[in-house]
Amino acid sequence: MAKVLEGPGMGLLKKWGLQTPQYVVVGSLEEFEQLSRANDWLNTGKLVVKAHEALGSRFKLGLVKVGLDFKGATAAVKEMLGRTVDTLTIREVIVSEVVEHNEEYYVAVKSTRDGAEIMAANCGGIEVESNWDRVKKLAVDVGEIPTDAALQRLAKDAGFSGAPAAAIADFAKKLFLCFENEDAQYLEINPLVQNAAGELVALDAVTLLDGDAKFRHPDWTFPFAAEFGRAYTKNEEEVMAVDAKVKGSVKLIEIPGGDTAMLPAGGGASVYYSDAVVARGGKLANYAEYSGDPPDWAVEALTEKICALPGIKNIIVGGAIANFTDVKKTFGGIINAFRKARADGKLKGVKIWVRRGGPNEKEGLAAMTALKDEGFDIAVFDRHTPLTDIVDMALVKP
């Protein structure tokens, strides 16, 4: 699951015919001033300025300013950009128009085991949390599209009538189409408001997408929001770019200060090995995994980043017994990266531990074992060695 920031999230809503406020996302004061010359609404109307980051409690942190004129918005942009909150530095802000309204509503779509669930309420904003019993739900089976009649009933059950009910039903239909076609896992509009012209406008959106589906969406040119209270590192962003191009998956999260680097195969193995390292008193230098039979060049790119992690003493190349991931092919990418790293002066004093099984495992393990003859400090084990044994061996103090 990948979180999308408000700006690109609003862009997806507009793509599917849903109305949002006018807005701009800026990374510098100069950029904001340039955009003001091309967008009259920035100079004539009331504005909202918000930190464009994955942060909770932005109001309490002073990272949301409402009802500003252009001069006040300029001051707010200047104040927010570059500000550090915990370990996160504000790199962008979003400036949008104020939409005057009286009532606030709530509409959302979320993924469920059996398909999806559409939710609606005639109360929104902070009120929805204390009035959750007013949120009405419509279940939609996998592969199905809700009928207009079902959406009308949902709107009426949620407390709407007449023209507003029809408008809410139409909005929910478009939101569901956005959810389905954009590989979303959760879309929440809160608050949804009615402007002076009687049109429904999404003032804020929470957008969670299936990050592994990025290869199907060439217009997803936006980065995903960091999930760890900080911006993604350059290496993490580069691995994400590789991940977006391949059928399988490659993942990397850097953890400063660790000395044990992880290169596991499969999401389950990555968690299993990481837990084992921590349980045995080790310090992780990263989280990583490759799975779904990714091409060797993608695994090579991931391995290059792991070999460059500072202060590492061990690299654990672990995995269970693969069903279809080609051990020989993926190991070929890892071996190429090991050789490049060593030629660049990396891997000095680093011990490599390998445990794997699966298609073409004999050839893959043999190729890894052959690295000993090239001077690599490497220990290779097959499927008959318990997974955590290599963690125990790696963390034995000399």
Summary of the structure (lengths in Angstrom):
residues: 398
radius of gyration: 25.2
end to end distance: 40.8
largest distance: 79.1
contacts: 1291
relative contact order: 0.09
helix: 38%
strand: 26%
